[in-house]
Amino acid sequence: MPGKLYLVGTPIGNLEDISFRALKVLKEVDLILAEDTRRTRGLLSHFDIQASLRSYHEHNERNMAPKAVAWLQEGQNLALVTDAGLPGISDPGQYLVQQALEKGLPVEAVPGPTAFALALVVSGLSTERFTFWGFPPRRGKERRQFLMTALSRPETGIFYEAPTRLIRTLNDLASLVPGRPAAVARELTKVYEEVQRGSLAELAQAFSQREIKGEICLVVAGRPPEEKELLVPATSLPQPDPASLVSKLQAKGYGRKQSMREAARRLGISRREVYQKVVAEKQKQDPNTT
């Protein structure tokens, strides 16, 4: 008799959010596949669970999935967990589920917290219909098309975003529909949980003045009937000019390193990329610069 694959939802911050059923499954399965074994061992230790773990993440899932399928066919019951939330939601899981189902193996989900759903219900925006968009593309034509398509839809849109890229994403959205209601949910269920609500322009301004940390969910109201649908042009969003921003920051009194660090934070790119742009700009102005 084949084993069963359990997709187990785990807390996204507060350990008290784990379900009795999730704990039961984690105690009883033969093996737990974990995105981060160290983090999962911490969770299991908190609840005094002794279990065998194997690493399963986006970088090894193509190699691990066939092994997991073989273990299931041998009769072992497996649990798949991610760092936080439900497997398969912006985390590894989908590929293994597909492989298991192709072999006729049973797959069962064990419910748990999902950040985008929590962000939606506390946002104050419509929950009647919504689309979860995941992480936006980082740059170029694909990014512009993605954002404009999402903003043109009548239902509420929900995005995940890295703290280092939040300001840029808010600025890009605000440049298209500045008055659109939105909410930024940060560190949900954790000690420093925060939800800020306002227009996209207001949120872009508010977050540009502060350091941002933690897990981010961005919820944006759908397009109202009176607002024209955005037409997706062939051109991409204007690319930020790191060198120009560094110059402006230095003019305001920032030191060289501090201005590069601040430019990287505001633009959602690495300090190395800012440095390379600054050097390239100097070389353009003075070819003898090294």
Rosetta blueprint (number, residue, H / E / L):
1 M L
2 P L
3 G L
4 K L
5 L E
6 Y E
7 L E
8 V E
9 G L
10 T E
11 P L
12 I L
13 G L
14 N L
15 L H
16 E H
17 D H
18 I L
19 S L
20 F H
21 R H
22 A H
23 L H
24 K H
25 V H
26 L H
27 K H
28 E H
29 V L
30 D L
31 L E
32 I E
33 L E
34 A E
35 E L
36 D L
37 T H
38 R H
39 R H
40 T H
41 R H
42 G H
43 L H
44 L H
45 S H
46 H H
47 F L
48 D L
49 I L
50 Q L
51 A L
52 S L
53 L E
54 R E
55 S E
56 Y L
57 H L
58 E L
59 H L
60 N L
61 E H
62 R H
63 N H
64 M H
65 A H
66 P H
67 K H
68 A H
69 V H
70 A H
71 W H
72 L H
73 Q H
74 E L
75 G L
76 Q L
77 N L
78 L E
79 A E
80 L E
81 V E
82 T L
83 D L
84 A L
85 G E
86 L L
87 P L
88 G L
89 I L
90 S L
91 D L
92 P L
93 G L
94 Q H
95 Y H
96 L H
97 V H
98 Q H
99 Q H
100 A H
101 L H
102 E H
103 K L
104 G L
105 L L
106 P L
107 V E
108 E E
109 A E
110 V E
111 P L
112 G L
113 P L
114 T L
115 A H
116 F H
117 A H
118 L H
119 A H
120 L H
121 V H
122 V H
123 S H
124 G L
125 L L
126 S L
127 T L
128 E L
129 R L
130 F E
131 T E
132 F E
133 W E
134 G E
135 F L
136 P L
137 P L
138 R L
139 R L
140 G H
141 K H
142 E H
143 R H
144 R H
145 Q H
146 F H
147 L H
148 M H
149 T H
150 A H
151 L H
152 S H
153 R L
154 P L
155 E L
156 T E
157 G E
158 I E
159 F E
160 Y E
161 E E
162 A L
163 P L
164 T L
165 R L
166 L H
167 I H
168 R H
169 T H
170 L H
171 N H
172 D H
173 L H
174 A H
175 S H
176 L H
177 V L
178 P L
179 G L
180 R L
181 P E
182 A E
183 A E
184 V E
185 A E
186 R E
187 E L
188 L L
189 T L
190 K L
191 V L
192 Y L
193 E L
194 E E
195 V E
196 Q E
197 R E
198 G E
199 S E
200 L H
201 A H
202 E H
203 L H
204 A H
205 Q H
206 A H
207 F H
208 S H
209 Q L
210 R L
211 E L
212 I L
213 K L
214 G L
215 E L
216 I E
217 C E
218 L E
219 V E
220 V E
221 A L
222 G L
223 R L
224 P L
225 P L
226 E L
227 E L
228 K L
229 E L
230 L L
231 L L
232 V L
233 P L
234 A L
235 T L
236 S L
237 L L
238 P L
239 Q L
240 P L
241 D L
242 P H
243 A H
244 S H
245 L H
246 V H
247 S H
248 K H
249 L H
250 Q H
251 A H
252 K L
253 G L
254 Y L
255 G L
256 R H
257 K H
258 Q H
259 S H
260 M H
261 R H
262 E H
263 A H
264 A H
265 R H
266 R H
267 L H
268 G L
269 I L
270 S L
271 R H
272 R H
273 E H
274 V H
275 Y H
276 Q H
277 K H
278 V H
279 V H
280 A H
281 E H
282 K H
283 Q H
284 K H
285 Q H
286 D L
287 P L
288 N L
289 T L
290 T L
